[in-house]
Amino acid sequence: MLRLSRRDRDRLVILRQVDQGILTVSEGARRTRLSLRQFRRLVRRFEAEGDRAVVHRARGRRPNNTISPERRGRAVAQARDPLYRDFGPTLLSEHLARDPAFGVVHPATLRVWLIAEGLWRVRKQGQRHRRQRERRAAVGELVLMDTSEHAWLEARSSEEIALIAMIDDATSRLFARFVPRDTGAANRQMLVDYLRAQGRMGALYVDRASHFKAHFRARERREQDQAEALTLIRRALGALDIELILALSPQAKGRVERLFGTLEDRLVKELRVRGIATLDGANRFLGAEFIPFWNTRFTVSPREPLDAHRALPEGVDLLRLFAETDTRVIRSDFSFRYQRVSYQIEVREADGAMPQSSLTIERRLDGTTRFRWRERYLSPTVLPDALATAARTPSPAPERAAAPVARRGRPIPADHPWRRFPIRVGRGQALPAGRAAPLPSP
């Protein structure tokens, strides 16, 4: 009984059709994907041997390079030896090859033998095991924050907007807002709004964007003595006793990444159905409808009913904490200059220690600018252009007296002793001693 593979059966059908005259030899060669010469040899063999012609003649034969059962038994016996019990296939193959009588056995072959004998376990080359991080126990222990610059309004508007989202780790409760761009000011305003609405979270989990972590080149880092500079957000969160956790990969903050996967599908379609094409309209829908729906439909109950949010410290000014700051030096006349404008500190606010001291200028998120000296806020007045120019123009240095003009001396008398020596008055000409040289014409 012949054991035919699928390819052998297909070739046998074609050979029979050629033998019966249904197909030509050329058509049979094309269908079997063989050259015309090779197919003709196959046809002649079919006419001589019948169906056995399609079976490879080496089938069932022992390979010339086969390893004898005695060599295999010796290798397996050595692998069972307690001395070699923890040897891998590669190392065991090297040790077996040291015996010239045994010869060389490839580690892959030896590995197959050891697996068949139960002496080696197959190690799957897959991803290493990862355990899903358990949610925090209470609301407010950990909040994840990220931004998605997606085509939220699709083709309905040329306006590009971004979505800043904050999600509670324990419950998946959502706090989000659309902004024109993903900037540091937008992220700071988002944090201010969250802190006012919910209170202080225990920790904030973010990526390593420049809003949260300062980045330096190698030379700059050496100059900083490898010290991590404080960004505005890190400084403000530190003052509020909120831990800032920087993720090393997108997978580390997978909960907020999966959130955007859902929002980029569901929220985009909701905006499309309602025909919303503006930033303001998207924010109104987000706050009035979508976030309440999300917090009802997609949140889970925390393991502990306690709310871990902490109240803001009494008297804390969030706009001050999250403001951009500059410093200026107060001049001796109690004036200073900022952004090409000169300011004058009034007498009622002046202090004798102000001159040559530093003044802090706060650019707040509400668009205002505040001037702070130590812990006092000042209300300086803007100097008119003429006074500002005079205040910043240094007084001219005193002019030096002109050097006196050298006066011509009186003529030398003819009998002066100087005239008794030879004096050259021209090229190669000398006056004899005792003869006065002609005086220069005035």
C-alpha positions as CSV (number, residue, x, y, z in Angstrom):
1,M,0.0,0.0,0.0
2,L,1.4,3.3,-1.1
3,R,1.5,6.3,1.3
4,L,1.1,9.4,-0.8
5,S,1.3,13.0,0.3
6,R,-1.1,15.6,-1.1
7,R,1.5,16.7,-3.7
8,D,2.0,13.1,-4.8
9,R,-1.8,12.6,-5.2
10,D,-2.1,15.8,-7.3
11,R,0.8,14.7,-9.5
12,L,-0.7,11.3,-9.9
13,V,-4.0,12.8,-11.2
14,I,-2.2,14.9,-13.7
15,L,0.0,12.0,-14.9
16,R,-3.1,9.9,-15.5
17,Q,-4.7,12.7,-17.5
18,V,-1.6,13.0,-19.6
19,D,-1.5,9.2,-20.1
20,Q,-5.2,9.2,-21.2
21,G,-4.5,12.1,-23.6
22,I,-6.7,14.6,-21.7
23,L,-3.7,16.9,-21.1
24,T,-0.6,17.5,-23.1
25,V,2.9,17.1,-21.7
26,S,3.4,20.8,-21.7
27,E,0.2,21.5,-19.9
28,G,1.0,18.8,-17.3
29,A,4.5,20.3,-16.7
30,R,2.9,23.7,-16.2
31,R,0.3,22.4,-13.7
32,T,2.9,20.4,-11.7
33,R,5.3,23.4,-11.8
34,L,8.1,21.2,-13.2
35,S,10.4,21.9,-16.1
36,L,9.4,20.2,-19.4
37,R,12.4,17.9,-19.2
38,Q,11.8,16.8,-15.6
39,F,8.1,16.2,-16.3
40,R,9.0,14.0,-19.3
41,R,11.2,11.9,-17.1
42,L,8.4,11.6,-14.6
43,V,6.0,10.5,-17.4
44,R,8.4,7.8,-18.6
45,R,8.8,6.6,-15.0
46,F,5.0,6.5,-14.6
47,E,4.7,4.4,-17.8
48,A,7.3,2.0,-16.3
49,E,6.4,1.8,-12.6
50,G,2.8,3.0,-12.4
51,D,1.6,4.9,-9.4
52,R,4.9,4.3,-7.5
53,A,6.5,6.8,-9.9
54,V,5.3,9.8,-7.9
55,V,6.9,8.6,-4.6
56,H,10.4,9.8,-3.9
57,R,12.8,6.8,-4.1
58,A,14.6,7.9,-0.9
59,R,11.4,7.6,1.1
60,G,11.7,5.0,3.9
61,R,15.4,4.7,3.6
62,R,17.8,5.3,6.5
63,P,19.7,8.6,6.0
64,N,23.4,8.3,5.4
65,N,24.1,10.8,8.2
66,T,21.9,9.2,10.8
67,I,23.2,8.7,14.3
68,S,23.3,5.2,15.6
69,P,21.1,4.2,18.5
70,E,24.3,3.3,20.5
71,R,25.6,6.9,20.2
72,R,22.2,8.3,21.2
73,G,22.0,6.0,24.2
74,R,25.4,7.0,25.4
75,A,24.6,10.7,25.1
76,V,21.3,10.2,27.0
77,A,23.1,8.2,29.7
78,Q,25.7,10.9,30.2
79,A,22.9,13.5,30.5
80,R,21.4,11.3,33.3
81,D,24.7,11.2,35.1
82,P,24.4,13.4,38.3
83,L,27.6,15.1,37.3
84,Y,25.9,16.4,34.2
85,R,22.4,16.8,35.5
86,D,22.3,20.6,35.0
87,F,24.2,20.7,31.6
88,G,22.3,22.3,28.8
89,P,22.4,20.8,25.2
90,T,25.2,23.1,24.0
91,L,27.5,22.5,26.9
92,L,26.8,18.7,26.9
93,S,27.5,18.6,23.2
94,E,30.9,20.2,23.7
95,H,31.7,17.7,26.4
96,L,30.7,14.7,24.3
97,A,32.8,16.0,21.4
98,R,35.9,15.8,23.5
99,D,35.8,12.0,23.0
100,P,37.1,11.3,19.5
101,A,35.4,8.0,19.4
102,F,32.0,9.6,20.0
103,G,32.2,12.4,17.5
104,V,30.2,15.5,17.2
105,V,26.5,15.8,17.9
106,H,24.8,19.1,17.1
107,P,23.2,20.8,20.1
108,A,19.9,21.0,18.3
109,T,19.9,17.2,17.9
110,L,20.9,16.7,21.4
111,R,18.2,19.0,22.6
112,V,15.5,16.9,20.8
113,W,16.8,13.7,22.5
114,L,16.8,15.3,25.9
115,I,13.3,16.7,25.5
116,A,12.1,13.2,24.4
117,E,13.6,11.7,27.5
118,G,12.2,14.3,29.8
119,L,15.7,15.7,30.7
120,W,15.2,19.1,29.2
121,R,12.2,21.5,29.5
122,V,11.1,23.5,26.5
123,R,11.5,27.3,27.2
124,K,9.0,29.3,25.2
125,Q,10.5,32.4,23.7
126,G,7.6,34.7,24.4
127,Q,7.0,37.8,26.3
128,R,8.0,37.7,29.9
129,H,5.2,37.5,32.4
130,R,3.6,40.7,33.5
131,R,1.1,41.1,36.3
132,Q,-1.5,43.8,36.0
133,R,-1.0,46.4,38.6
134,E,-3.7,46.4,41.3
135,R,-5.9,49.5,41.5
136,R,-5.3,51.8,44.5
137,A,-7.7,51.1,47.3
138,A,-9.3,54.6,47.7
139,V,-10.4,57.5,45.6
140,G,-7.7,60.2,45.4
141,E,-4.7,58.0,46.2
142,L,-3.4,58.1,42.7
143,V,-4.5,60.1,39.6
144,L,-3.2,59.5,36.1
145,M,-2.9,62.4,33.7
146,D,-2.1,62.5,30.0
147,T,-2.9,64.3,26.8
148,S,-4.2,63.1,23.4
149,E,-3.7,65.1,20.3
150,H,-6.3,63.3,18.2
151,A,-8.5,64.5,15.3
152,W,-11.3,65.0,17.8
153,L,-13.4,67.2,15.5
154,E,-12.4,65.2,12.4
155,A,-12.9,67.2,9.1
156,R,-15.7,69.4,10.5
157,S,-13.2,72.0,11.6
158,S,-9.6,73.0,10.7
159,E,-9.1,73.8,14.4
160,E,-6.7,71.4,16.1
161,I,-7.5,70.6,19.7
162,A,-6.1,68.4,22.4
163,L,-7.8,66.5,25.2
164,I,-6.2,66.6,28.7
165,A,-7.6,63.8,30.8
166,M,-7.2,62.9,34.5
167,I,-8.5,59.5,35.6
168,D,-8.7,58.2,39.2
169,D,-6.8,54.9,39.6
170,A,-9.2,53.4,42.1
171,T,-12.5,54.1,40.3
172,S,-11.7,55.3,36.7
173,R,-13.6,58.5,37.5
174,L,-12.9,61.0,34.7
175,F,-11.9,64.7,34.7
176,A,-11.1,66.1,31.3
177,R,-11.0,69.2,29.2
178,F,-10.3,70.2,25.6
179,V,-7.5,72.8,25.1
180,P,-6.1,74.4,21.9
181,R,-2.6,72.9,22.4
182,D,-0.8,70.7,24.9
183,T,1.2,73.4,26.6
184,G,2.6,73.8,30.1
185,A,0.1,76.5,30.9
186,A,-2.8,74.3,29.8
187,N,-1.6,71.4,32.0
188,R,-1.1,73.8,35.0
189,Q,-4.6,75.2,34.6
190,M,-6.0,71.7,34.5
191,L,-4.3,70.9,37.7
192,V,-5.6,74.1,39.4
193,D,-9.1,73.3,38.3
194,Y,-8.9,69.7,39.6
195,L,-7.4,70.8,42.9
196,R,-10.1,73.3,43.4
197,A,-12.8,70.8,42.6
198,Q,-11.5,67.6,44.3
199,G,-8.7,68.6,46.6
200,R,-5.1,67.3,46.8
201,M,-4.5,63.8,45.5
202,G,-1.9,61.6,47.0
203,A,0.2,61.1,43.9
204,L,0.1,62.2,40.2
205,Y,1.2,59.7,37.6
206,V,2.4,61.4,34.3
207,D,4.8,60.8,31.4
208,R,8.2,62.5,31.0
209,A,7.0,65.5,29.0
210,S,8.9,68.7,29.5
211,H,6.0,70.1,31.6
212,F,6.8,67.6,34.3
213,K,10.5,66.8,33.9
214,A,13.4,69.1,32.9
215,H,15.6,67.7,30.1
216,F,19.3,68.6,29.6
217,R,22.0,67.7,27.2
218,A,25.0,65.9,28.5
219,R,27.0,69.1,28.9
220,E,24.2,71.0,30.6
221,R,23.6,68.0,33.0
222,R,27.3,68.1,34.0
223,E,27.0,71.8,34.6
224,Q,24.0,71.1,36.8
225,D,26.0,68.5,38.7
226,Q,23.4,65.9,37.5
227,A,20.8,67.6,39.6
228,E,17.2,67.5,38.3
229,A,15.8,70.9,37.9
230,L,12.4,71.6,39.2
231,T,9.7,72.4,36.6
232,L,6.9,74.7,37.6
233,I,4.5,71.8,38.1
234,R,7.0,69.7,40.1
235,R,7.7,72.7,42.3
236,A,4.0,73.5,42.9
237,L,3.1,69.8,43.6
238,G,6.1,69.6,46.0
239,A,4.7,72.6,47.9
240,L,1.3,70.9,48.1
241,D,2.9,67.6,49.3
242,I,1.7,65.7,46.2
243,E,4.0,63.0,44.9
244,L,4.9,63.2,41.2
245,I,5.5,59.8,39.6
246,L,7.2,59.8,36.1
247,A,6.3,56.8,33.9
248,L,9.2,55.2,32.0
249,S,6.9,53.8,29.3
250,P,3.4,54.2,27.9
251,Q,2.6,50.7,29.2
252,A,3.4,51.9,32.8
253,K,0.4,54.2,32.7
254,G,-1.8,51.7,30.8
255,R,-5.0,52.8,32.5
256,V,-5.0,56.3,31.0
257,E,-3.7,54.9,27.7
258,R,-6.7,52.6,27.5
259,L,-8.9,55.5,28.5
260,F,-7.8,57.4,25.4
261,G,-8.4,54.2,23.3
262,T,-12.0,54.3,24.3
263,L,-12.4,58.1,24.1
264,E,-10.8,58.3,20.6
265,D,-13.5,55.9,19.5
266,R,-16.6,56.7,21.5
267,L,-16.2,60.5,22.1
268,V,-15.3,61.2,18.5
269,K,-18.5,59.6,17.3
270,E,-20.6,61.4,20.0
271,L,-19.2,64.8,18.8
272,R,-19.9,63.8,15.2
273,V,-23.5,62.9,15.9
274,R,-24.1,66.2,17.5
275,G,-22.3,68.1,14.8
276,I,-20.0,69.9,17.3
277,A,-17.1,71.7,15.4
278,T,-15.7,74.1,18.0
279,L,-13.6,73.9,21.1
280,D,-16.2,75.6,23.3
281,G,-18.9,73.4,22.0
282,A,-16.8,70.3,22.7
283,N,-16.1,71.4,26.2
284,R,-19.7,72.1,26.9
285,F,-20.8,68.7,25.8
286,L,-17.9,67.1,27.7
287,G,-18.8,68.7,31.0
288,A,-22.6,68.6,30.7
289,E,-23.2,65.2,29.2
290,F,-20.2,62.9,28.5
291,I,-18.3,63.0,31.8
292,P,-21.4,62.4,33.9
293,F,-22.3,59.5,31.6
294,W,-18.7,58.1,31.8
295,N,-18.6,58.4,35.6
296,T,-21.9,56.5,35.8
297,R,-21.3,53.9,33.1
298,F,-17.5,53.1,33.2
299,T,-16.4,53.6,36.8
300,V,-16.0,50.9,39.5
301,S,-16.4,51.0,43.2
302,P,-13.2,51.4,45.3
303,R,-12.1,48.8,47.8
304,E,-12.3,51.3,50.5
305,P,-15.0,53.9,50.8
306,L,-12.7,56.5,52.2
307,D,-11.9,59.5,50.0
308,A,-8.2,60.1,50.1
309,H,-8.3,63.6,48.7
310,R,-7.0,66.2,51.2
311,A,-8.2,69.7,51.6
312,L,-6.1,72.5,50.3
313,P,-4.0,74.2,53.0
314,E,-5.6,77.3,54.5
315,G,-4.6,80.4,52.7
316,V,-2.9,78.7,49.8
317,D,-2.9,80.6,46.6
318,L,-2.9,78.1,43.7
319,L,-2.4,80.9,41.1
320,R,0.8,81.9,42.9
321,L,2.1,78.3,43.2
322,F,1.5,77.6,39.5
323,A,2.7,81.0,38.1
324,E,5.7,81.5,35.9
325,T,8.2,83.7,37.7
326,D,11.0,86.1,36.8
327,T,13.3,88.2,38.9
328,R,14.5,91.7,38.6
329,V,16.9,93.9,40.6
330,I,15.5,97.1,42.2
331,R,17.6,100.1,41.3
332,S,18.7,102.7,43.8
333,D,15.9,105.0,42.8
334,F,13.3,102.3,43.6
335,S,12.6,101.6,39.9
336,F,13.0,98.4,37.8
337,R,12.4,97.4,34.3
338,Y,10.3,94.4,33.0
339,Q,9.4,93.6,29.4
340,R,10.6,97.0,28.1
341,V,8.5,98.9,30.6
342,S,9.9,100.8,33.6
343,Y,8.1,100.7,36.9
344,Q,8.4,103.0,40.0
345,I,7.8,101.7,43.5
346,E,5.8,104.3,45.4
347,V,6.9,105.9,48.6
348,R,4.1,104.2,50.7
349,E,5.5,100.8,49.6
350,A,9.2,101.6,49.6
351,D,11.5,100.0,52.1
352,G,15.1,100.9,52.8
353,A,16.3,97.4,52.1
354,M,14.8,97.4,48.6
355,P,17.6,98.9,46.5
356,Q,19.9,96.2,44.9
357,S,17.5,93.5,46.1
358,S,15.6,91.0,44.0
359,L,12.0,91.4,43.0
360,T,9.9,88.4,42.0
361,I,7.5,88.9,39.1
362,E,4.6,86.3,38.7
363,R,2.9,85.7,35.4
364,R,-0.3,84.0,36.6
365,L,-2.6,81.7,34.7
366,D,-5.5,84.2,34.8
367,G,-3.3,86.6,32.7
368,T,-2.4,89.0,35.5
369,T,1.1,90.0,36.5
370,R,2.0,90.4,40.2
371,F,5.1,92.0,41.7
372,R,6.3,90.4,45.0
373,W,9.2,91.6,47.2
374,R,9.9,89.0,49.8
375,E,6.3,88.2,51.0
376,R,4.8,91.6,50.1
377,Y,2.9,92.3,46.9
378,L,3.6,95.8,45.4
379,S,1.6,98.0,43.1
380,P,4.2,99.9,41.2
381,T,3.3,102.6,38.7
382,V,4.4,102.7,35.1
383,L,6.9,105.4,34.4
384,P,6.2,107.7,31.4
385,D,8.5,107.3,28.5
386,A,10.5,110.4,29.2
387,L,11.1,109.5,32.9
388,A,11.8,105.9,32.0
389,T,14.4,107.0,29.5
390,A,16.0,109.3,32.0
391,A,15.9,106.7,34.7
392,R,17.7,104.1,32.6
393,T,20.1,106.6,30.8
394,P,23.4,106.7,32.8
395,S,24.7,110.2,33.6
396,P,27.5,111.3,31.3
397,A,31.0,111.1,32.5
398,P,32.7,114.5,33.3
399,E,34.5,115.8,30.3
400,R,38.3,116.0,30.5
401,A,40.0,119.3,30.1
402,A,41.6,119.6,26.7
403,A,45.3,119.1,26.7
404,P,47.2,122.5,26.4
405,V,48.6,123.3,23.0
406,A,52.3,123.2,23.1
407,R,53.7,126.7,22.5
408,R,56.6,127.2,20.2
409,G,59.8,128.1,22.1
410,R,61.7,131.3,21.7
411,P,64.4,131.3,19.0
412,I,67.8,130.0,19.9
413,P,70.4,132.8,19.9
414,A,73.1,132.7,17.4
415,D,75.8,132.5,20.1
416,H,74.2,129.6,21.9
417,P,76.6,126.8,22.7
418,W,74.4,124.4,20.9
419,R,75.2,126.1,17.6
420,R,78.9,125.5,18.1
421,F,78.6,121.8,17.1
422,P,78.0,120.4,13.6
423,I,74.3,120.1,13.0
424,R,72.9,118.4,10.0
425,V,70.4,120.6,8.3
426,G,69.7,118.6,5.2
427,R,70.8,115.5,3.4
428,G,74.5,115.1,3.9
429,Q,75.0,118.8,4.7
430,A,76.6,120.0,8.0
431,L,77.4,123.5,9.2
432,P,80.8,124.2,10.5
433,A,81.2,125.0,14.1
434,G,80.6,128.6,15.0
435,R,78.2,129.2,12.1
436,A,74.6,129.7,13.0
437,A,72.0,127.6,11.2
438,P,69.2,129.5,9.5
439,L,66.2,129.7,11.7
440,P,63.1,128.0,10.5
441,S,60.5,130.2,9.0
442,P,57.5,130.8,11.3
